[in-house]
Amino acid sequence: MKRFVGLLGVALLLMLAGCSGNQESSPKKEDTPKSEGQKESIGEPVEGGTLSIVDLNDAQGLDPHSETNAQSMHYIENMYNTLFKYKEGTYGEIEGDLVKDYEISEDGTVYTFTLHDGVKFHNGDDLTSEDVKYSIERIVEQLVRAPQFEDIETIETPNEQTVIINLKKPVAPFLTFLAYPMNAIVNQSVVEGNGGSLDNVDAGSGPFQLVHWKKDQEMVLEKFEDYFKEGLPYLDQITWKAVPDETSRTTAIRNNEIDVILQLSPKDIQLLSKSDGLSVEPVTGTYWEYIGLNLTAGPLKEKAVRQAIATAIDREAMNKAVKFGQATILAGGPIPEGHWADAKLDNYSKPDIEKAKTLLKEAGYKDGFDISLKVGQNKAQVDAAQVVKQQLKPIGIDVEILQQEDSIFFDALGKKDFEMSIVGWVGFVDPDEFLYNIFHTDEVFNQQAYSNPEVDSLLEEGRETAEQNDRYDIYKKAQSIIVDDAPMIFLYANQHASAIRDGVHGFDVNPTVTTKSLETTWIDR
């Protein structure tokens, strides 16, 4: 049996690299991304104070098991604990959160978890193994992340502090799934007492508990006095606000009206880097963007048409126009440069208009066609849509841009009610996260309706394979096929930067945009 003693630690990452018992799938320590210019905390932590933090958009709901919107996750994650978490400053190293220690059987199919004593939910109930079992079963029922747990055979709870999970077969990134902040452990009695809905309810045990949430205005969280990690959190209160307008955000932090802007645009990185009284802390991010193509009907059913679009797009020009040249273009698959599973493909580093026209002609669209492109409220994606419209015009594709409210837009994506779209994913590190739910046939985030039996087989094999070198070969082949099939036009991976007022210490500017380091953030005015 392999054994791990969970460290209580401080902050963490969001949804990062997979770890089996031998952690072979984790990137090596020297590959860990570092924050450029991130300041060390000065002096001893000071208790108390209210931190105000601004994000681009508001949450859509507060249920950790059903929300998929990134902003919702930021608002939710500090109200809950997970079984595991990711260590601050690493690219996928795992430590315990609710789990004090654990064991994995030699064949990788039996996980035995021992929970910390004295963990309480915000309503005063004790957290037990039954809540863990209930939470995982509820995640499966909610469907959003059900594929992560589809190989669970049984969950046993021999006593209040022990959980035994039996798998049908080994799952290399299983602990990664358990560490993902939205795979939270919820209070069964609170869920059932609210008719199964957590859309406006706090059922967590995390460092902060919900005071109120006024949608599109603010959310207020306060310190949970009975938190099981002694001495934490330091802050008394956190106030979240959604401010979509860039100028309003930057003006507020320069006027000392807010403490943190969670996500800066490339333009604002340049602007605020020159401001006194605050720091801009950038890291290499895990937020990647793409053009999604719906394969269910029309010209986009044809592989050659999709390849033509991929060939016509000038990613470098788009990067300069939309991201001020600060993103890293994705000339191949979605896994960015520097990641151990980067396939190093270079299919689309340069646009080729003549080749794109030839591909359209071969597909029977010599004169081009009209098509719609849906986009939400993200300004960078709206700007990118205009660039796409310009870049596809020379090959005869006339693009109509349809901008929608975010709630309507994401609902349309889920229902495959679009022809083309521009959107992004954030927080992936393990290749399973980049690929399985998005490109495996009929999986929940396969919005493009892409299906290739060979890709399905490779992704299934990669999920079961423990050795990193073997996984690399599997995922390189899968990415090669996906890039050739072109269900998505991969654009770029973004830098992530936050603006932080002087006097705020311990906040981790994280590649995955997680905010779970608020547990150990403190203020010294």
C-alpha positions in Angstrom: 0.0 0.0 0.0 1.2 3.5 -0.8 0.6 6.1 1.8 0.4 9.8 1.8 0.1 12.1 4.9 -2.0 15.1 3.9 -0.4 18.4 4.9 -2.8 21.2 6.0 -0.7 23.8 4.2 -1.9 27.2 3.1 -3.2 28.0 -0.4 -3.8 25.9 -3.5 -4.3 25.7 -7.2 -7.7 25.1 -8.9 -8.0 22.2 -11.2 -4.5 21.0 -12.0 -2.4 18.0 -12.9 -3.4 14.4 -12.2 -1.9 12.3 -9.5 -2.2 8.6 -8.9 -0.6 7.0 -5.9 3.0 7.3 -7.3 2.2 10.8 -8.7 3.9 9.9 -12.0 1.5 12.1 -13.9 2.5 15.3 -12.1 5.0 17.6 -13.9 8.4 17.8 -12.4 9.0 20.4 -9.8 11.5 22.3 -12.0 8.7 22.8 -14.5 6.4 24.6 -12.0 5.3 28.0 -13.2 6.4 30.9 -11.0 4.7 34.2 -10.5 6.8 36.9 -12.0 7.3 39.7 -9.5 5.0 38.1 -6.9 5.8 39.6 -3.5 6.6 37.8 -0.3 4.4 38.4 2.7 6.1 40.8 5.1 5.9 40.3 8.8 3.4 38.2 10.8 -0.2 37.8 9.5 -2.6 40.3 10.9 -6.1 39.2 11.8 -9.2 41.1 10.8 -10.3 43.4 8.0 -12.5 43.3 4.9 -11.0 42.5 1.5 -12.9 43.8 -1.6 -12.3 41.8 -4.8 -13.6 42.5 -8.3 -14.2 40.0 -11.1 -15.4 40.5 -14.7 -18.9 39.0 -14.2 -21.2 37.8 -11.5 -21.9 34.2 -10.5 -24.8 32.5 -12.3 -25.6 30.4 -9.3 -24.0 29.0 -6.1 -24.3 25.2 -6.5 -20.7 23.8 -6.8 -22.0 20.6 -8.4 -23.8 22.2 -11.3 -22.1 25.5 -12.1 -19.6 25.5 -15.0 -19.1 29.3 -15.4 -15.6 30.3 -14.2 -16.9 33.4 -12.4 -19.4 31.3 -10.5 -16.5 29.1 -9.3 -14.6 32.0 -8.0 -17.6 33.1 -5.9 -18.3 29.6 -4.6 -15.0 28.0 -3.9 -14.2 29.7 -0.6 -17.5 28.5 1.0 -16.5 24.8 0.6 -13.8 22.2 1.2 -12.7 19.3 -1.0 -11.1 16.1 -0.1 -7.8 17.2 -1.6 -6.3 20.5 -2.8 -3.3 21.6 -4.8 -0.3 23.1 -3.2 0.4 26.8 -3.7 3.2 27.4 -6.3 3.1 24.0 -7.8 1.8 22.6 -11.1 -0.3 19.8 -9.7 1.2 18.5 -6.4 -1.6 17.3 -4.1 -2.1 17.7 -0.4 -5.0 16.9 1.8 -7.8 19.3 2.5 -10.5 17.4 4.4 -8.4 14.2 4.1 -5.8 13.7 6.8 -4.2 10.7 5.2 -5.0 8.1 2.5 -4.0 4.8 1.0 -4.2 3.4 -2.5 -4.2 -0.3 -3.3 -1.3 -1.7 -5.4 -3.7 -2.2 -8.4 -4.9 1.4 -8.1 -8.6 0.6 -7.7 -9.2 1.0 -3.9 -8.8 4.4 -2.2 -9.1 4.6 1.6 -9.4 8.1 3.0 -9.3 9.2 6.6 -11.0 12.5 7.3 -9.9 15.2 9.8 -11.7 15.2 13.1 -13.8 18.1 14.2 -14.8 19.5 10.8 -18.1 21.4 11.0 -20.4 22.7 8.4 -21.5 26.4 8.6 -24.8 25.4 10.2 -23.0 23.6 13.0 -23.5 20.0 11.8 -20.5 17.7 11.9 -19.0 16.7 8.6 -18.9 12.9 8.3 -18.1 10.2 5.7 -21.7 10.0 4.8 -21.6 13.6 3.6 -18.6 12.7 1.4 -20.5 9.7 -0.1 -23.6 11.8 -0.6 -21.6 14.6 -2.3 -19.9 12.3 -4.8 -23.2 10.6 -5.6 -24.8 14.1 -6.1 -22.0 15.2 -8.5 -22.8 12.2 -10.6 -26.5 12.9 -10.5 -25.9 16.6 -11.5 -24.2 15.2 -14.7 -21.8 18.2 -15.1 -18.7 16.3 -13.9 -20.2 12.8 -13.8 -17.6 11.5 -16.3 -14.9 12.0 -13.7 -16.5 9.5 -11.4 -18.0 7.1 -13.9 -15.6 4.3 -12.9 -16.6 4.3 -9.2 -18.1 1.0 -8.3 -18.9 1.5 -4.7 -18.4 4.0 -1.9 -18.1 2.6 1.7 -18.4 4.5 5.0 -17.3 2.0 7.7 -17.2 4.8 10.3 -17.7 8.6 10.4 -14.1 9.4 9.5 -13.3 6.8 6.9 -14.3 6.7 3.2 -13.4 3.7 0.9 -13.9 4.2 -2.8 -13.7 1.1 -5.0 -13.0 1.7 -8.7 -13.8 -0.6 -11.6 -10.4 0.1 -13.1 -7.5 2.5 -12.4 -8.1 6.2 -13.1 -4.8 8.1 -13.3 -6.1 11.6 -12.5 -8.6 10.4 -9.8 -7.1 12.6 -7.1 -7.0 15.5 -9.4 -10.8 15.1 -9.8 -11.2 15.0 -6.0 -9.1 18.2 -5.7 -11.1 20.2 -8.2 -12.8 22.9 -6.0 -16.3 22.4 -7.5 -16.2 18.8 -6.5 -17.0 20.1 -3.0 -18.3 18.2 0.0 -21.7 19.5 0.8 -24.0 19.2 3.8 -26.6 16.6 3.0 -29.2 17.9 5.4 -28.9 21.5 4.0 -29.3 20.2 0.4 -32.3 18.1 1.3 -33.8 20.9 3.4 -33.7 23.2 0.4 -35.4 20.8 -2.0 -32.2 19.6 -3.5 -31.2 23.1 -4.7 -28.1 25.1 -3.7 -28.5 27.9 -6.2 -28.8 30.5 -3.4 -27.7 28.5 -0.4 -24.4 27.8 1.4 -24.0 24.2 2.4 -20.2 24.3 3.0 -17.6 23.9 5.6 -15.0 26.3 4.1 -13.1 29.2 5.6 -15.9 31.7 4.7 -19.6 31.5 4.9 -22.3 33.3 3.0 -23.9 36.5 4.4 -25.8 37.6 1.3 -25.6 37.6 -2.4 -27.3 40.3 -4.4 -27.0 39.2 -8.0 -25.2 41.6 -10.3 -24.3 43.7 -7.2 -22.3 42.0 -4.6 -21.6 38.9 -2.5 -20.5 39.2 1.1 -18.7 36.3 2.8 -17.7 36.3 6.5 -15.1 34.4 8.5 -16.3 31.0 9.7 -15.4 31.0 13.4 -15.5 27.2 13.8 -13.2 26.5 10.8 -11.3 23.3 11.5 -7.9 24.8 10.5 -6.7 26.5 13.6 -6.0 30.2 13.2 -7.6 30.5 9.7 -8.8 32.5 8.0 -7.3 35.8 8.9 -9.8 38.1 7.2 -13.1 38.9 8.8 -15.0 39.5 5.6 -14.7 39.3 1.8 -16.8 41.5 -0.5 -17.1 40.3 -4.2 -18.3 42.6 -6.9 -18.8 42.1 -10.6 -17.6 45.0 -12.7 -17.6 44.2 -16.5 -16.3 47.6 -17.5 -12.5 47.8 -17.6 -12.2 51.5 -17.0 -14.5 51.3 -13.9 -12.3 48.5 -12.5 -9.0 50.2 -13.0 -10.3 53.5 -11.7 -11.7 51.9 -8.5 -8.4 50.2 -7.6 -6.4 53.4 -8.3 -8.7 55.3 -6.0 -8.3 52.7 -3.3 -11.9 51.7 -3.5 -11.1 48.0 -4.0 -8.2 45.7 -3.0 -7.9 43.2 -5.8 -8.8 43.0 -9.5 -8.8 39.2 -10.1 -8.4 39.3 -13.9 -6.7 42.0 -15.8 -7.0 42.6 -19.6 -3.6 42.9 -21.4 -4.3 46.6 -21.8 -4.8 47.1 -18.1 -1.7 45.1 -17.3 0.3 47.8 -19.1 -1.7 50.6 -17.5 -1.7 49.5 -13.9 1.9 48.3 -13.9 2.9 52.0 -13.8 0.5 52.9 -10.9 1.7 53.6 -7.4 0.3 51.9 -4.4 -0.4 48.5 -6.1 1.3 45.7 -7.8 0.5 43.8 -11.0 1.4 40.1 -10.6 1.4 38.0 -13.8 1.8 34.2 -14.2 1.6 31.9 -17.1 -2.1 31.0 -17.2 -4.1 28.0 -18.0 -6.9 30.0 -19.7 -7.1 29.0 -23.4 -9.5 30.3 -26.1 -10.8 28.8 -29.3 -13.4 29.0 -32.1 -15.9 26.3 -31.6 -17.4 24.7 -34.7 -20.8 22.9 -34.5 -20.4 19.7 -36.5 -24.1 18.7 -36.5 -25.3 20.5 -39.7 -24.3 22.7 -42.6 -20.9 23.3 -44.1 -19.1 22.6 -40.8 -20.0 19.0 -41.1 -17.2 18.8 -43.7 -13.7 18.2 -42.4 -12.2 20.2 -45.3 -14.3 23.2 -44.5 -13.2 23.2 -40.9 -9.5 22.8 -42.0 -10.0 25.7 -44.3 -11.1 27.9 -41.5 -8.3 26.7 -39.3 -5.8 27.5 -42.1 -7.2 31.0 -42.8 -7.0 32.3 -39.3 -4.0 34.4 -38.5 -3.5 33.6 -34.8 -0.5 35.9 -34.4 -2.3 38.9 -35.9 -5.3 38.1 -33.6 -3.0 37.9 -30.6 -1.5 41.3 -31.4 -4.9 42.9 -32.1 -6.8 41.4 -29.1 -4.2 40.5 -26.5 -1.6 43.1 -27.2 0.8 40.2 -28.1 0.8 38.9 -24.6 -0.9 35.5 -25.2 0.8 32.4 -26.5 -0.6 31.2 -29.8 -1.8 27.6 -30.1 -0.7 26.4 -33.5 -1.7 22.8 -32.6 -3.8 21.4 -29.8 -5.1 23.0 -26.6 -2.3 22.0 -24.3 0.1 24.9 -24.2 3.8 25.2 -24.5 5.7 24.2 -21.4 3.2 21.6 -20.3 4.5 18.0 -20.2 1.7 16.8 -22.5 2.3 19.5 -25.1 2.3 17.6 -28.4 4.5 20.3 -30.0 2.3 20.4 -33.1 2.7 23.2 -35.6 -0.1 22.7 -38.0 -1.4 26.3 -38.1 1.4 28.7 -37.1 1.0 30.7 -40.3 -2.2 31.4 -42.3 -2.4 30.2 -45.9 -5.3 31.8 -47.8 -4.7 29.9 -51.0 -4.7 26.6 -49.3 -7.9 27.5 -47.4 -9.6 28.4 -50.7 -8.5 25.0 -52.2 -9.9 23.2 -49.2 -13.2 24.9 -49.6 -13.3 24.1 -53.3 -12.6 20.4 -52.6 -15.5 20.4 -50.1 -17.9 21.9 -52.7 -17.9 25.5 -51.4 -15.9 27.3 -54.0 -17.9 30.4 -53.6 -17.9 30.3 -49.8 -21.0 30.6 -47.6 -22.7 32.6 -44.9 -22.4 31.6 -41.2 -23.1 33.0 -37.8 -20.7 33.3 -34.9 -22.0 33.6 -31.3 -20.1 35.3 -28.5 -20.9 36.4 -25.0 -20.0 39.6 -23.1 -16.3 39.0 -22.8 -14.8 42.0 -24.5 -11.7 40.2 -25.7 -13.8 37.5 -27.3 -16.1 40.1 -28.9 -13.0 41.8 -30.4 -11.7 38.4 -31.5 -15.0 37.8 -33.3 -14.5 40.9 -35.4 -11.0 39.7 -36.3 -12.4 36.3 -37.3 -15.0 38.1 -39.5 -12.2 40.0 -41.3 -9.9 37.0 -41.7 -12.5 34.7 -43.2 -13.9 37.2 -45.7 -10.9 36.7 -48.2 -11.9 33.0 -48.5 -15.5 33.7 -49.2 -17.0 33.0 -45.7 -19.3 35.8 -44.6 -19.6 35.9 -40.8 -22.5 37.4 -38.9 -21.6 38.1 -35.3 -24.3 37.5 -32.7 -23.5 38.9 -29.3 -25.6 37.5 -26.4 -25.9 37.9 -22.7 -23.6 35.4 -20.9 -26.5 33.3 -19.5 -28.1 33.0 -22.9 -24.8 32.4 -24.6 -23.7 29.6 -22.3 -27.1 28.0 -22.5 -26.9 28.0 -26.3 -23.5 26.3 -26.2 -24.8 23.6 -23.9 -27.7 23.0 -26.3 -25.5 23.1 -29.4 -27.5 26.1 -30.6 -24.8 27.8 -32.5 -22.8 27.4 -35.7 -19.5 29.0 -34.6 -18.6 30.4 -31.2 -15.7 32.0 -29.4 -15.1 31.0 -25.8 -12.5 29.6 -23.5 -11.7 27.2 -20.7 -9.6 27.8 -17.6 -7.9 25.7 -15.0 -6.9 22.5 -16.9 -3.5 21.0 -16.3 -3.9 17.2 -16.5 -4.3 16.2 -20.2 -7.4 14.3 -19.3 -9.0 17.6 -18.3 -8.0 19.3 -21.5 -9.3 16.5 -23.7 -11.7 13.9 -22.3 -14.9 15.8 -21.5 -14.5 18.1 -24.5 -13.6 15.6 -27.3 -14.8 12.2 -26.2 -18.1 11.3 -27.9 -21.2 12.6 -26.2 -19.4 13.9 -23.1 -21.0 16.8 -21.3 -18.7 19.6 -22.6 -18.4 18.2 -26.1 -20.4 21.2 -27.4 -19.1 20.7 -30.9 -20.7 17.2 -31.2 -17.3 15.8 -32.3 -17.0 12.1 -32.5 -14.0 9.9 -33.5 -13.8 6.3 -32.2 -10.0 6.3 -32.4 -9.8 9.5 -30.2 -12.4 7.9 -27.8 -10.2 4.9 -27.4 -7.0 6.9 -26.9 -8.6 9.1 -24.3 -9.9 6.1 -22.4 -6.5 4.5 -22.5 -4.9 7.7 -21.3 -7.2 7.9 -18.3 -6.2 4.4 -17.2 -2.4 4.8 -17.8 -0.2 5.8 -14.8 3.2 6.3 -16.3 3.8 9.9 -17.6 5.9 8.8 -20.6 3.2 6.4 -21.8 0.5 9.0 -21.3 2.5 11.5 -23.3 2.6 9.2 -26.3 -1.2 8.5 -26.0 -2.2 12.2 -25.7 0.2 13.3 -28.5 -1.5 10.9 -30.9 -5.0 12.0 -29.7 -4.1 15.6 -30.2 -2.7 15.0 -33.7 -6.0 13.5 -34.7 -8.1 16.2 -33.1 -6.1 19.0 -34.7 -6.5 17.3 -38.1 -10.2 16.8 -37.6 -10.5 20.5 -36.6 -13.7 20.5 -34.4 -12.1 23.6 -32.8 -9.8 26.3 -34.0 -7.3 26.7 -31.2 -6.3 30.3 -30.8 -4.1 31.1 -27.8 -3.3 30.5 -24.1 -3.5 33.6 -22.0 -1.3 35.2 -19.4 -3.1 35.6 -16.1 -2.5 38.7 -14.0 -4.2 40.3 -11.0 -3.8 43.8 -9.5 -3.3 43.9 -5.8 -3.2 47.0 -3.5 -0.2 47.4 -1.2 -0.9 45.9 2.2 -2.6 42.8 0.9 -0.4 39.8 1.6 -0.7 36.1 0.9 -3.0 36.2 -2.1 -1.8 33.6 -4.7 -2.0 34.9 -8.3 -2.7 31.5 -9.6 -2.4 30.1 -13.2 -5.9 28.7 -12.9 -7.5 31.9 -11.5 -8.5 30.1 -8.3 -9.0 32.3 -5.2 -8.7 29.6 -2.6 -5.7 31.4 -1.2 -8.1 33.8 0.4 -8.0 31.3 3.3 -4.5 32.6 4.1 -4.7 36.2 2.8 -4.3 39.0 5.3 -4.3 42.8 5.2 -1.9 45.2 6.8 -3.0 48.8 6.0 
